[in-house]
Amino acid sequence: MAGTLVQALSYTSLAVVAAMIGGVVAVYRAPGPQMESNVQHFAAGVVTAAVAAELLPNIHDRAPVVVVVGFAVGVAAMLGVHRLSRRLEKRNVGGSLAGAAGLLITVGIDMLIDGVLIGVTFLAEPSTGVIIAVALAIEVLFLGVAGVVALPDGMSAPRKLAVPAAFGLLLTTGVTVGILALDGVTGPPIAVILAFGAAALLYLVTEELLVKAQKVPETPVSTTLFFVGFLSIFLLDMLH
């Protein structure tokens, strides 16, 4: 178990570094709307490929009922997080951070879920864990940017950078908890978690990344970047 935990955390460190890079970029040179859309398209392609190439094949031969339960719980959880985010924004929770509170809590929960998913995939199949960790590192790069951009302009740089640092901490916490709690567990519980993770990541692509990307006009470059992201992970899976 110790070896698996070290391996999982070493690859998860890619996402932690990516979150901090995204935060630094957002603090000192925030990307424009079109650049954000391009990054979101690329990240959407990467995450879609990770689900298609890694998670879905690992649950394809499982009992259909188990897979349906995992997907249903995953969708319900993400819808619940989305609703919580909207309620926090409407109630002005967080004082000066009210505008960002919903996003930050949503991303924080997503980081924990992603961390557990990375841990479980390393337990089930380390090669799958590597692909998922790399794909999520690209996702977290964007989330680091989004989290900092949402903060008030007058906030100091160190306080802003504490946000992507917290994202990284939550991600590593999820990985650690997932491995320690589920080491030795096999069968339906793992299948449920993998199905849950697949649903959560597909929700992220369809209801978060691509929805936000459509706030600016679609361009051939942004569309192409989706397929570049998809192909990059698919080729990585083939060569790994």
Secondary structure as UniProt FT lines:
FT   HELIX           2..28
FT   HELIX           33..50
FT   HELIX           51..55
FT   HELIX           56..59
FT   TURN            60..61
FT   HELIX           64..90
FT   TURN            91..94
FT   HELIX           95..97
FT   HELIX           98..124
FT   HELIX           126..149
FT   TURN            153..154
FT   HELIX           157..182
FT   TURN            183..184
FT   HELIX           188..203
FT   HELIX           204..209
FT   HELIX           210..213
FT   TURN            214..215
FT   HELIX           220..239
//
